[in-house]
Amino acid sequence: MPIRAVALMVAATLLAACATRPPVAAFDRPVTHALPATERTPLSMALAAPERAHPGQSGFRVLSNGTEALQLRIALARAATKTLDMQYYIAEEDTTGKLLLAAALYAADHGVRVRMLVDDLNFKDIDRVMAALNTHDNIEIRVFNPFGSAQASFYQRSENFFTEVGAFTRRMHNKAMIADNQIAIVGGRNLGDEYFSASPTLQFRDIDVLATGPITADISASFDRFWNDTSSYPLRALNKQKFDPHDLDQMRDELRAHWRTNADPYNAKPLNATPLASQIASGELGLTWAPAEFKVDVPEKMRLPVDQYKSPPIMRLVELMRDAQKEFLVTSPYFVPHQAGVDALGKLVQRGVTVKVLTNSLAATDAVAVQAGYSPYRVPLLEHGVQLYEFKPTQGEDTQETGLFGSRSKASLHAKSYVIDRKTLVIGSLNLDPRSAHLNTELALVIHSAPIAEDVARLFDRATSPAVSYRVTLATPAELATLKASATPQSQLVWTDEENGLIHQYNLDPGAGFYRNALTGLFLLLPVDEQL
């Protein structure tokens, strides 16, 4: 694979011309908007009473379990009676992806307008399921910041990527799903098996939040802005596949068969068969009501120089961090603080605030390049008093329950959450890295609720236990002397964990192997710091 990538880069640089995409104005692309929040629907009528009981507040439920996150998305699609909006960085047509697309098709067949906005992350065209669904009268799919035009081949799209890397590495990282402008799910999860405890090879540990009430209108307004932006292209203008109504009927039958075969094995059916509107009316949905803010980047961020834009999600997180009095808990799978971040976290520690950071270990990460960007800051962070934890690719026998930090399998951290004084939770798509601050668009919910914040803090406490994560510390003089005497490679760091009741210590990134360590060294030599 690395050889193919190098060959592609060389070939791209030899091309004389660059394939360009036509302006979005060249296509029929109507401007549409979210359902008015005042529209009467079963969801709005069910939410009327709890909203009156909690004026100015919104209702929330933390989704830390991959299976539950899938079930509630299915339930959300089934609950929509007017509109269903979906915005995702990655949307796979794998097992769970097809289950969710089947739910969207079900909604469209029952008269619901479905809008789906996906980022054009990959070199390939959107696959056949979405292309077929896009011919439905009630479904429209758009692609954000596509790599090429309708005539662009894989070769041309690859050329675009490498010759216009500044534009095409700036991606829409937002993740949201909204039904009838009344209930939304936002957080870290994309659409794919690894996010819903359904992949046999990789399990992303992630967190979403189900949100209801007034905050949903803000999420819908952001979706509308991206949907109607000039960087959002109709799928039919980009995808070369042609479909007619007969093909849609065939896809409908295929998705129904897929549902019958996979819904039960993959736990896609809602645990509670009662419609969401009825669950809300009877208080069964388990909502916690609290004041909240929604902070989101605008799509224009993609087109502005990085020094001309200040990210609202990042700026609000920094404000809340600086106001911390006792504790700041950071969960960021891709964590590249730079010296400014080291200094800011160090100042908190100097004020007596406990600062703990959970990120991926080199063995667990799915982005070795980002790990290379993070690794030089470990020693400075520890010297400033920051506590560091690195997520393990497998967890101990005592954490068998399902959930965010549950099963024993190949695992990688993907949740992005920040808890301030166990009173405020910031959760969404943003990592603490330059990419979230300057390149990608991001979103974040700020929930001012001690019960919600405490729930996520308990997840953090469990995730940083020695059975689940390595504790990274500075090597003591005695440990350094022992390493020197044994001719072991010198390291300023020590990783400590627990397996089967036994404490283990390591002086190099544990479990990573030669290949990942070598790649880390290579990326440290490349000038890609701002792209991480």
LOPARO-435287 format. One record per residue (C-alpha): x, y, z; residue number from 1; chain; residue in three letters. Coordinates in Angstrom, 2 decimals, padded with zeros to 5 digits. Example, Ala and Ser with C-alpha at 12.3 -4.5 7.8 and 13.67 -1.06 7.14 Angstrom:
residues 2
REC        X        Y        Z   nr  kette  rest
REC   012.30  -004.50   007.80    1      A   ala
REC   013.67  -001.06   007.14    2      A   ser
END
This chain:
residues 532
REC        X        Y        Z   nr  kette  rest
REC   000.00   000.00   000.00    1      A   met
REC   002.75   002.60   000.79    2      A   pro
REC   004.38   001.84  -002.61    3      A   ile
REC   001.07   002.43  -004.42    4      A   arg
REC   000.61   005.70  -002.54    5      A   ala
REC   004.09   006.92  -003.47    6      A   val
REC   003.52   005.94  -007.11    7      A   ala
REC   000.24   007.84  -007.13    8      A   leu
REC   001.91   010.95  -005.74    9      A   met
REC   004.66   010.78  -008.38   10      A   val
REC   002.15   010.27  -011.19   11      A   ala
REC   000.02   013.15  -009.99   12      A   ala
REC   002.92   015.58  -010.03   13      A   thr
REC   003.69   014.65  -013.65   14      A   leu
REC   000.23   015.59  -014.95   15      A   leu
REC   000.17   018.82  -016.91   16      A   ala
REC  -003.37   019.90  -016.20   17      A   ala
REC  -005.63   019.71  -013.20   18      A   cys
REC  -009.20   018.49  -013.43   19      A   ala
REC  -011.46   021.12  -011.96   20      A   thr
REC  -015.03   020.89  -010.79   21      A   arg
REC  -017.63   023.13  -012.38   22      A   pro
REC  -019.30   025.81  -010.23   23      A   pro
REC  -022.21   024.53  -008.18   24      A   val
REC  -024.42   027.07  -009.97   25      A   ala
REC  -024.13   024.87  -013.06   26      A   ala
REC  -026.48   022.35  -011.44   27      A   phe
REC  -030.11   022.39  -010.38   28      A   asp
REC  -029.70   022.67  -006.64   29      A   arg
REC  -032.72   024.16  -004.86   30      A   pro
REC  -032.28   025.97  -001.57   31      A   val
REC  -034.22   024.20   001.17   32      A   thr
REC  -034.60   024.68   004.91   33      A   his
REC  -035.44   022.78   008.05   34      A   ala
REC  -039.01   022.19   009.11   35      A   leu
REC  -040.23   025.16   011.20   36      A   pro
REC  -039.85   024.33   014.89   37      A   ala
REC  -043.49   025.35   015.37   38      A   thr
REC  -044.78   022.72   012.92   39      A   glu
REC  -047.10   020.26   014.65   40      A   arg
REC  -045.73   016.71   014.53   41      A   thr
REC  -046.00   013.77   016.94   42      A   pro
REC  -042.53   014.66   018.24   43      A   leu
REC  -043.32   018.36   018.77   44      A   ser
REC  -046.58   017.54   020.56   45      A   met
REC  -044.83   015.02   022.83   46      A   ala
REC  -042.11   017.55   023.68   47      A   leu
REC  -044.49   020.44   024.38   48      A   ala
REC  -045.19   019.50   028.01   49      A   ala
REC  -041.58   018.81   029.12   50      A   pro
REC  -040.41   021.98   027.37   51      A   glu
REC  -043.02   024.00   029.29   52      A   arg
REC  -041.82   022.34   032.50   53      A   ala
REC  -038.18   023.28   031.71   54      A   his
REC  -038.33   026.77   030.12   55      A   pro
REC  -035.19   027.73   028.24   56      A   gly
REC  -033.69   024.27   028.66   57      A   gln
REC  -033.12   021.32   026.35   58      A   ser
REC  -033.26   017.58   027.04   59      A   gly
REC  -030.25   015.28   026.69   60      A   phe
REC  -029.27   011.64   026.88   61      A   arg
REC  -025.66   010.44   026.65   62      A   val
REC  -025.09   007.57   024.19   63      A   leu
REC  -021.88   005.84   025.24   64      A   ser
REC  -022.85   002.41   023.94   65      A   asn
REC  -022.37   001.66   020.23   66      A   gly
REC  -025.38  -000.63   020.03   67      A   thr
REC  -027.64   001.92   021.73   68      A   glu
REC  -026.33   004.65   019.41   69      A   ala
REC  -027.34   002.56   016.39   70      A   leu
REC  -030.74   001.67   017.84   71      A   gln
REC  -031.62   005.28   018.59   72      A   leu
REC  -030.62   006.38   015.09   73      A   arg
REC  -032.97   003.76   013.68   74      A   ile
REC  -035.68   004.90   016.09   75      A   ala
REC  -035.08   008.52   015.07   76      A   leu
REC  -035.59   007.70   011.39   77      A   ala
REC  -038.77   005.80   012.27   78      A   arg
REC  -040.00   008.73   014.38   79      A   ala
REC  -039.67   011.35   011.64   80      A   ala
REC  -042.97   012.29   009.97   81      A   thr
REC  -041.91   015.39   008.00   82      A   lys
REC  -038.12   015.74   007.67   83      A   thr
REC  -034.95   013.75   008.30   84      A   leu
REC  -031.54   015.47   007.95   85      A   asp
REC  -028.17   013.69   008.16   86      A   met
REC  -024.71   015.28   008.05   87      A   gln
REC  -021.63   013.04   008.27   88      A   tyr
REC  -017.90   013.09   007.64   89      A   tyr
REC  -017.88   009.37   006.76   90      A   ile
REC  -020.88   007.30   005.66   91      A   ala
REC  -020.09   003.69   004.80   92      A   glu
REC  -022.34   001.27   002.95   93      A   glu
REC  -021.37  -001.62   005.24   94      A   asp
REC  -023.69  -003.72   007.40   95      A   thr
REC  -024.87  -001.01   009.80   96      A   thr
REC  -024.64   001.65   007.08   97      A   gly
REC  -027.17  -000.26   004.99   98      A   lys
REC  -029.41  -000.71   008.04   99      A   leu
REC  -029.41   003.06   008.57  100      A   leu
REC  -029.96   003.76   004.86  101      A   leu
REC  -032.83   001.27   004.94  102      A   ala
REC  -034.34   003.28   007.81  103      A   ala
REC  -033.94   006.48   005.78  104      A   ala
REC  -035.62   004.82   002.79  105      A   leu
REC  -038.45   003.68   005.07  106      A   tyr
REC  -038.94   007.30   006.13  107      A   ala
REC  -038.90   008.54   002.53  108      A   ala
REC  -041.42   005.90   001.48  109      A   asp
REC  -043.72   007.25   004.21  110      A   his
REC  -043.54   010.81   002.87  111      A   gly
REC  -040.60   012.16   004.89  112      A   val
REC  -038.20   014.53   003.10  113      A   arg
REC  -034.69   013.12   003.56  114      A   val
REC  -031.60   015.29   003.08  115      A   arg
REC  -028.17   013.67   003.45  116      A   met
REC  -024.91   015.64   003.32  117      A   leu
REC  -021.65   013.68   003.29  118      A   val
REC  -018.05   014.83   003.07  119      A   asp
REC  -016.11   013.61   000.04  120      A   asp
REC  -013.32   012.08   002.11  121      A   leu
REC  -012.44   009.12  -000.09  122      A   asn
REC  -011.15   008.90  -003.66  123      A   phe
REC  -014.03   006.68  -004.76  124      A   lys
REC  -017.51   007.71  -005.84  125      A   asp
REC  -020.34   007.33  -003.39  126      A   ile
REC  -021.38   003.68  -003.59  127      A   asp
REC  -024.40   002.15  -005.30  128      A   arg
REC  -026.87   002.21  -002.40  129      A   val
REC  -026.76   005.98  -001.94  130      A   met
REC  -026.75   006.52  -005.70  131      A   ala
REC  -029.92   004.43  -006.01  132      A   ala
REC  -031.64   006.09  -003.04  133      A   leu
REC  -030.81   009.47  -004.50  134      A   asn
REC  -033.33   008.78  -007.32  135      A   thr
REC  -036.18   008.68  -004.76  136      A   his
REC  -038.49   011.68  -005.01  137      A   asp
REC  -038.15   012.32  -001.26  138      A   asn
REC  -034.37   011.78  -000.93  139      A   ile
REC  -031.59   014.14  -001.95  140      A   glu
REC  -027.90   013.49  -001.25  141      A   ile
REC  -025.22   016.16  -001.56  142      A   arg
REC  -021.43   015.89  -001.30  143      A   val
REC  -019.39   018.53   000.48  144      A   phe
REC  -016.16   019.82  -001.06  145      A   asn
REC  -015.86   017.08  -003.71  146      A   pro
REC  -012.50   016.19  -005.19  147      A   phe
REC  -013.54   016.28  -008.84  148      A   gly
REC  -016.23   016.88  -011.43  149      A   ser
REC  -018.74   014.44  -012.83  150      A   ala
REC  -016.24   013.45  -015.50  151      A   gln
REC  -013.30   013.07  -013.10  152      A   ala
REC  -011.69   009.66  -013.05  153      A   ser
REC  -009.96   008.15  -010.04  154      A   phe
REC  -006.70   009.36  -011.61  155      A   tyr
REC  -007.96   012.94  -012.00  156      A   gln
REC  -009.46   013.01  -008.52  157      A   arg
REC  -006.13   011.82  -007.14  158      A   ser
REC  -004.39   014.58  -009.07  159      A   glu
REC  -006.75   017.15  -007.57  160      A   asn
REC  -005.95   015.91  -004.10  161      A   phe
REC  -002.20   016.20  -004.50  162      A   phe
REC  -002.06   019.40  -006.57  163      A   thr
REC  -004.66   021.28  -004.50  164      A   glu
REC  -003.91   019.73  -001.13  165      A   val
REC  -004.60   023.01   000.68  166      A   gly
REC  -008.26   022.95  -000.40  167      A   ala
REC  -008.97   019.25  -000.33  168      A   phe
REC  -007.52   018.48   003.09  169      A   thr
REC  -010.03   020.90   004.64  170      A   arg
REC  -013.02   018.71   005.41  171      A   arg
REC  -016.52   018.88   006.89  172      A   met
REC  -016.04   016.89   010.12  173      A   his
REC  -019.56   017.59   011.50  174      A   asn
REC  -021.81   014.70   012.55  175      A   lys
REC  -025.53   015.21   013.11  176      A   ala
REC  -028.88   013.51   012.52  177      A   met
REC  -032.11   015.46   013.01  178      A   ile
REC  -035.76   014.35   012.89  179      A   ala
REC  -038.55   016.90   012.29  180      A   asp
REC  -036.32   019.67   013.73  181      A   asn
REC  -037.24   018.27   017.17  182      A   gln
REC  -034.68   015.59   018.11  183      A   ile
REC  -031.02   015.36   017.08  184      A   ala
REC  -028.06   013.08   017.67  185      A   ile
REC  -024.63   014.75   017.59  186      A   val
REC  -021.20   013.64   018.71  187      A   gly
REC  -018.18   011.76   017.49  188      A   gly
REC  -019.69   008.85   015.56  189      A   arg
REC  -019.62   008.57   011.80  190      A   asn
REC  -021.76   005.98   010.01  191      A   leu
REC  -019.90   002.66   009.85  192      A   gly
REC  -019.66  -000.72   011.58  193      A   asp
REC  -016.66   000.25   013.70  194      A   glu
REC  -018.69   003.00   015.40  195      A   tyr
REC  -021.57   000.74   016.43  196      A   phe
REC  -019.79  -002.28   017.99  197      A   ser
REC  -020.38  -004.19   014.73  198      A   ala
REC  -016.92  -004.55   013.18  199      A   ser
REC  -014.99  -007.80   013.71  200      A   pro
REC  -011.64  -006.02   013.39  201      A   thr
REC  -011.96  -002.55   014.93  202      A   leu
REC  -014.14  -001.06   017.66  203      A   gln
REC  -014.13   002.73   017.96  204      A   phe
REC  -014.98   003.82   021.51  205      A   arg
REC  -017.16   006.87   021.06  206      A   asp
REC  -019.84   009.11   022.59  207      A   ile
REC  -022.90   010.79   021.13  208      A   asp
REC  -025.64   012.85   022.74  209      A   val
REC  -029.33   012.74   021.89  210      A   leu
REC  -030.67   016.29   022.13  211      A   ala
REC  -034.24   017.60   022.18  212      A   thr
REC  -035.87   020.95   022.78  213      A   gly
REC  -034.80   024.44   021.67  214      A   pro
REC  -031.18   023.47   020.98  215      A   ile
REC  -032.33   021.33   018.05  216      A   thr
REC  -033.30   024.42   016.05  217      A   ala
REC  -029.69   025.65   016.28  218      A   asp
REC  -028.41   022.28   015.00  219      A   ile
REC  -030.90   022.41   012.10  220      A   ser
REC  -029.88   025.97   011.23  221      A   ala
REC  -026.26   024.84   010.97  222      A   ser
REC  -027.27   021.91   008.75  223      A   phe
REC  -029.16   024.31   006.45  224      A   asp
REC  -026.14   026.56   006.14  225      A   arg
REC  -023.92   023.67   005.05  226      A   phe
REC  -026.62   022.14   002.84  227      A   trp
REC  -027.12   025.37   000.89  228      A   asn
REC  -023.43   026.32   000.76  229      A   asp
REC  -021.61   026.56  -002.56  230      A   thr
REC  -019.34   023.67  -001.55  231      A   ser
REC  -022.31   021.23  -001.42  232      A   ser
REC  -022.72   019.46  -004.77  233      A   tyr
REC  -025.67   017.28  -005.85  234      A   pro
REC  -024.64   013.65  -005.87  235      A   leu
REC  -026.15   013.17  -009.32  236      A   arg
REC  -023.61   015.68  -010.71  237      A   ala
REC  -020.69   013.70  -009.32  238      A   leu
REC  -021.74   010.08  -009.57  239      A   asn
REC  -021.43   008.40  -012.96  240      A   lys
REC  -023.88   005.60  -012.13  241      A   gln
REC  -027.30   005.79  -013.78  242      A   lys
REC  -030.47   004.53  -012.12  243      A   phe
REC  -034.12   004.33  -013.09  244      A   asp
REC  -037.22   003.62  -010.97  245      A   pro
REC  -036.81  -000.13  -011.51  246      A   his
REC  -033.32   000.03  -009.98  247      A   asp
REC  -034.74   001.84  -006.94  248      A   leu
REC  -037.31  -000.93  -006.52  249      A   asp
REC  -034.52  -003.50  -006.68  250      A   gln
REC  -032.53  -001.59  -004.06  251      A   met
REC  -035.62  -001.36  -001.84  252      A   arg
REC  -035.97  -005.15  -002.00  253      A   asp
REC  -032.25  -005.58  -001.35  254      A   glu
REC  -032.33  -003.34   001.74  255      A   leu
REC  -035.44  -005.08   003.07  256      A   arg
REC  -033.64  -008.43   002.72  257      A   ala
REC  -030.59  -006.94   004.38  258      A   his
REC  -032.75  -005.74   007.27  259      A   trp
REC  -034.39  -009.15   007.74  260      A   arg
REC  -030.98  -010.84   007.78  261      A   thr
REC  -028.99  -008.37   009.89  262      A   asn
REC  -031.27  -006.28   012.12  263      A   ala
REC  -031.42  -008.85   014.92  264      A   asp
REC  -027.78  -010.11   014.78  265      A   pro
REC  -026.47  -006.53   014.84  266      A   tyr
REC  -028.96  -005.30   017.48  267      A   asn
REC  -030.32  -002.63   015.15  268      A   ala
REC  -033.93  -002.86   016.31  269      A   lys
REC  -034.79  -000.40   019.08  270      A   pro
REC  -034.85  -002.12   022.47  271      A   leu
REC  -038.11  -000.33   023.17  272      A   asn
REC  -040.55  -000.85   020.30  273      A   ala
REC  -042.64   002.08   021.59  274      A   thr
REC  -042.34   005.11   019.22  275      A   pro
REC  -040.05   007.88   020.46  276      A   leu
REC  -042.93   010.34   020.71  277      A   ala
REC  -044.75   008.00   023.10  278      A   ser
REC  -041.56   007.43   025.12  279      A   gln
REC  -041.12   011.18   025.49  280      A   ile
REC  -044.74   011.72   026.50  281      A   ala
REC  -044.47   009.04   029.20  282      A   ser
REC  -041.02   010.14   030.41  283      A   gly
REC  -039.41   006.84   029.36  284      A   glu
REC  -036.66   008.28   027.17  285      A   leu
REC  -034.51   009.19   030.18  286      A   gly
REC  -033.86   012.82   029.27  287      A   leu
REC  -031.95   015.21   031.53  288      A   thr
REC  -033.02   018.84   031.03  289      A   trp
REC  -030.43   021.60   031.26  290      A   ala
REC  -029.27   024.91   029.75  291      A   pro
REC  -027.09   024.37   026.68  292      A   ala
REC  -025.21   026.09   023.89  293      A   glu
REC  -024.48   024.91   020.36  294      A   phe
REC  -021.21   026.10   018.86  295      A   lys
REC  -020.38   025.32   015.26  296      A   val
REC  -018.04   026.42   012.50  297      A   asp
REC  -019.47   027.98   009.36  298      A   val
REC  -018.77   026.35   005.97  299      A   pro
REC  -016.86   029.45   004.89  300      A   glu
REC  -014.07   028.30   007.23  301      A   lys
REC  -012.97   025.99   004.41  302      A   met
REC  -012.24   028.90   002.11  303      A   arg
REC  -010.64   031.36   004.52  304      A   leu
REC  -006.94   031.60   005.42  305      A   pro
REC  -006.37   030.00   008.82  306      A   val
REC  -005.28   033.30   010.37  307      A   asp
REC  -008.57   034.99   009.40  308      A   gln
REC  -010.97   032.67   011.21  309      A   tyr
REC  -011.57   031.89   014.87  310      A   lys
REC  -013.42   028.63   015.48  311      A   ser
REC  -016.45   029.12   017.78  312      A   pro
REC  -016.30   025.55   019.19  313      A   pro
REC  -012.59   025.83   019.98  314      A   ile
REC  -012.89   029.36   021.38  315      A   met
REC  -015.77   028.39   023.69  316      A   arg
REC  -013.89   025.32   024.90  317      A   leu
REC  -010.84   027.46   025.69  318      A   val
REC  -013.03   029.94   027.62  319      A   glu
REC  -014.57   027.17   029.71  320      A   leu
REC  -011.18   025.55   030.27  321      A   met
REC  -009.75   028.81   031.59  322      A   arg
REC  -012.69   029.10   034.01  323      A   asp
REC  -012.07   025.64   035.49  324      A   ala
REC  -011.64   025.70   039.27  325      A   gln
REC  -010.98   022.09   040.23  326      A   lys
REC  -010.73   019.68   037.30  327      A   glu
REC  -010.45   019.53   033.52  328      A   phe
REC  -010.88   016.13   031.86  329      A   leu
REC  -009.86   015.87   028.19  330      A   val
REC  -010.81   012.97   025.93  331      A   thr
REC  -009.29   013.58   022.50  332      A   ser
REC  -008.22   010.62   020.34  333      A   pro
REC  -006.17   012.92   018.13  334      A   tyr
REC  -004.32   015.21   020.52  335      A   phe
REC  -001.66   017.61   019.23  336      A   val
REC  -001.49   020.47   021.76  337      A   pro
REC   001.52   022.40   020.39  338      A   his
REC   003.43   024.57   022.82  339      A   gln
REC   000.48   026.94   023.28  340      A   ala
REC  -001.66   024.05   024.52  341      A   gly
REC   001.08   022.80   026.82  342      A   val
REC   001.38   026.27   028.34  343      A   asp
REC  -002.40   026.70   028.72  344      A   ala
REC  -002.85   023.34   030.46  345      A   leu
REC   000.22   024.02   032.59  346      A   gly
REC  -001.29   027.30   033.82  347      A   lys
REC  -004.37   025.42   034.95  348      A   leu
REC  -002.23   023.02   036.97  349      A   val
REC  -000.37   025.97   038.53  350      A   gln
REC  -003.75   027.30   039.71  351      A   arg
REC  -004.45   023.99   041.44  352      A   gly
REC  -006.69   022.52   038.75  353      A   val
REC  -006.31   018.78   038.13  354      A   thr
REC  -005.80   018.24   034.39  355      A   val
REC  -006.12   014.74   032.94  356      A   lys
REC  -005.79   013.88   029.25  357      A   val
REC  -006.91   010.62   027.64  358      A   leu
REC  -005.76   009.97   024.08  359      A   thr
REC  -004.81   006.96   021.99  360      A   asn
REC  -001.67   004.94   022.50  361      A   ser
REC   000.53   004.32   019.46  362      A   leu
REC  -000.73   000.72   019.44  363      A   ala
REC  -004.40   001.78   019.45  364      A   ala
REC  -004.47   004.79   017.14  365      A   thr
REC  -005.78   004.61   013.59  366      A   asp
REC  -003.67   007.68   012.68  367      A   ala
REC   000.04   007.11   013.27  368      A   val
REC   000.89   010.50   011.76  369      A   ala
REC  -001.17   012.25   014.45  370      A   val
REC   000.57   010.21   017.13  371      A   gln
REC   003.87   011.49   015.77  372      A   ala
REC   002.56   015.03   016.16  373      A   gly
REC   001.53   014.33   019.76  374      A   tyr
REC   004.57   012.41   021.00  375      A   ser
REC   007.02   015.35   021.33  376      A   pro
REC   004.66   017.06   023.79  377      A   tyr
REC   004.38   014.19   026.29  378      A   arg
REC   007.43   015.14   028.33  379      A   val
REC   006.60   018.89   028.44  380      A   pro
REC   003.01   018.13   029.47  381      A   leu
REC   004.13   015.84   032.26  382      A   leu
REC   006.73   018.38   033.41  383      A   glu
REC   003.89   020.90   033.69  384      A   his
REC   001.92   018.52   035.92  385      A   gly
REC  -000.63   017.29   033.37  386      A   val
REC  -001.70   013.65   033.89  387      A   gln
REC  -001.49   011.56   030.70  388      A   leu
REC  -003.35   008.35   029.84  389      A   tyr
REC  -003.14   006.42   026.57  390      A   glu
REC  -005.92   004.07   025.50  391      A   phe
REC  -004.95   000.42   025.01  392      A   lys
REC  -005.96  -001.58   021.91  393      A   pro
REC  -007.32  -004.34   024.17  394      A   thr
REC  -008.83  -004.01   027.63  395      A   gln
REC  -008.59  -006.24   030.67  396      A   gly
REC  -010.86  -009.12   031.65  397      A   glu
REC  -012.64  -007.01   034.25  398      A   asp
REC  -014.21  -004.71   031.64  399      A   thr
REC  -016.39  -007.14   029.72  400      A   gln
REC  -019.56  -005.09   029.76  401      A   glu
REC  -020.54  -003.48   026.48  402      A   thr
REC  -020.32   000.25   026.12  403      A   gly
REC  -017.83   003.03   025.49  404      A   leu
REC  -014.97   001.29   027.25  405      A   phe
REC  -016.49  -002.15   027.42  406      A   gly
REC  -015.61  -005.11   025.25  407      A   ser
REC  -012.29  -006.92   024.98  408      A   arg
REC  -011.40  -006.46   021.30  409      A   ser
REC  -009.18  -004.45   019.02  410      A   lys
REC  -010.16  -000.98   020.14  411      A   ala
REC  -009.35   002.62   019.30  412      A   ser
REC  -010.49   005.75   021.10  413      A   leu
REC  -012.68   008.06   019.00  414      A   his
REC  -014.74   010.01   021.57  415      A   ala
REC  -014.25   013.77   021.86  416      A   lys
REC  -015.46   015.08   025.22  417      A   ser
REC  -014.34   017.68   027.75  418      A   tyr
REC  -015.59   017.87   031.33  419      A   val
REC  -015.11   021.03   033.39  420      A   ile
REC  -015.42   020.71   037.20  421      A   asp
REC  -017.92   017.86   036.67  422      A   arg
REC  -020.52   020.54   036.01  423      A   lys
REC  -020.18   021.29   032.30  424      A   thr
REC  -019.76   018.93   029.35  425      A   leu
REC  -018.45   019.91   025.91  426      A   val
REC  -019.07   017.13   023.40  427      A   ile
REC  -019.05   016.94   019.64  428      A   gly
REC  -016.69   016.39   016.72  429      A   ser
REC  -013.69   018.49   017.71  430      A   leu
REC  -010.30   017.18   018.80  431      A   asn
REC  -007.62   019.24   020.50  432      A   leu
REC  -005.43   019.51   017.43  433      A   asp
REC  -004.60   022.03   014.68  434      A   pro
REC  -006.89   020.28   012.19  435      A   arg
REC  -009.99   020.92   014.32  436      A   ser
REC  -008.91   024.48   015.06  437      A   ala
REC  -007.89   025.58   011.57  438      A   his
REC  -008.79   023.13   008.79  439      A   leu
REC  -011.94   021.06   009.40  440      A   asn
REC  -015.36   022.38   010.29  441      A   thr
REC  -016.55   021.14   013.70  442      A   glu
REC  -019.53   021.29   016.04  443      A   leu
REC  -019.92   021.07   019.80  444      A   ala
REC  -022.70   020.97   022.38  445      A   leu
REC  -022.01   022.74   025.66  446      A   val
REC  -024.27   021.22   028.30  447      A   ile
REC  -024.41   022.93   031.70  448      A   his
REC  -025.55   019.96   033.77  449      A   ser
REC  -023.80   018.36   036.75  450      A   ala
REC  -025.62   015.01   036.24  451      A   pro
REC  -024.66   014.82   032.54  452      A   ile
REC  -021.09   015.97   033.21  453      A   ala
REC  -020.77   013.47   036.07  454      A   glu
REC  -021.96   010.62   033.81  455      A   asp
REC  -019.21   011.36   031.28  456      A   val
REC  -016.64   011.92   034.04  457      A   ala
REC  -017.39   008.43   035.37  458      A   arg
REC  -016.78   007.05   031.88  459      A   leu
REC  -013.48   008.92   031.90  460      A   phe
REC  -012.56   007.48   035.30  461      A   asp
REC  -013.22   003.96   034.06  462      A   arg
REC  -011.37   004.60   030.80  463      A   ala
REC  -008.26   005.74   032.62  464      A   thr
REC  -008.12   002.69   034.89  465      A   ser
REC  -004.94   000.58   034.43  466      A   pro
REC  -006.90  -002.27   032.84  467      A   ala
REC  -008.10   000.02   030.03  468      A   val
REC  -005.35   002.61   029.52  469      A   ser
REC  -001.64   003.10   030.12  470      A   tyr
REC  -000.67   005.76   032.64  471      A   arg
REC   002.26   007.70   031.20  472      A   val
REC   004.70   009.22   033.67  473      A   thr
REC   008.20   010.67   033.69  474      A   leu
REC   010.92   008.14   034.47  475      A   ala
REC   012.40   008.59   037.94  476      A   thr
REC   016.19   008.86   038.43  477      A   pro
REC   016.17   005.29   039.77  478      A   ala
REC   014.30   004.01   036.70  479      A   glu
REC   016.71   005.84   034.39  480      A   leu
REC   019.67   004.31   036.25  481      A   ala
REC   018.17   000.84   035.86  482      A   thr
REC   017.70   001.35   032.13  483      A   leu
REC   021.27   002.54   031.75  484      A   lys
REC   022.67  -000.40   033.68  485      A   ala
REC   020.71  -002.92   031.59  486      A   ser
REC   021.72  -001.36   028.24  487      A   ala
REC   018.01  -000.88   027.48  488      A   thr
REC   017.18   002.04   025.15  489      A   pro
REC   016.90   005.22   027.16  490      A   gln
REC   013.49   006.84   027.58  491      A   ser
REC   012.19   009.70   029.67  492      A   gln
REC   008.78   008.04   029.85  493      A   leu
REC   007.26   005.05   031.61  494      A   val
REC   003.96   003.38   030.64  495      A   trp
REC   002.15   001.48   033.40  496      A   thr
REC  -000.87  -000.80   033.08  497      A   asp
REC  -002.50  -003.83   034.65  498      A   glu
REC  -003.24  -007.22   033.10  499      A   glu
REC  -004.87  -010.05   035.03  500      A   asn
REC  -004.12  -008.31   038.31  501      A   gly
REC  -000.42  -007.82   037.53  502      A   leu
REC   001.21  -004.41   037.12  503      A   ile
REC   003.43  -004.00   034.06  504      A   his
REC   005.79  -001.18   033.10  505      A   gln
REC   007.30  -000.31   029.73  506      A   tyr
REC   009.92   002.17   028.62  507      A   asn
REC   008.87   002.31   024.94  508      A   leu
REC   005.41   002.71   023.37  509      A   asp
REC   003.93  -000.64   024.41  510      A   pro
REC   002.43  -003.03   021.90  511      A   gly
REC   003.16  -000.77   018.92  512      A   ala
REC   005.75  -002.93   017.17  513      A   gly
REC   008.61  -001.96   014.87  514      A   phe
REC   006.44  -000.82   011.92  515      A   tyr
REC   004.41   001.77   013.84  516      A   arg
REC   007.47   003.07   015.68  517      A   asn
REC   009.31   003.42   012.36  518      A   ala
REC   006.37   005.28   010.79  519      A   leu
REC   006.24   007.61   013.79  520      A   thr
REC   009.91   008.43   013.28  521      A   gly
REC   009.31   009.09   009.59  522      A   leu
REC   006.38   011.45   010.22  523      A   phe
REC   008.44   013.35   012.79  524      A   leu
REC   010.80   014.27   009.93  525      A   leu
REC   008.03   015.57   007.63  526      A   leu
REC   006.68   019.17   007.72  527      A   pro
REC   003.06   018.14   008.25  528      A   val
REC   002.45   019.50   011.74  529      A   asp
REC  -000.42   021.82   010.76  530      A   glu
REC  -002.17   019.03   008.80  531      A   gln
REC  -002.44   016.68   011.82  532      A   leu
END
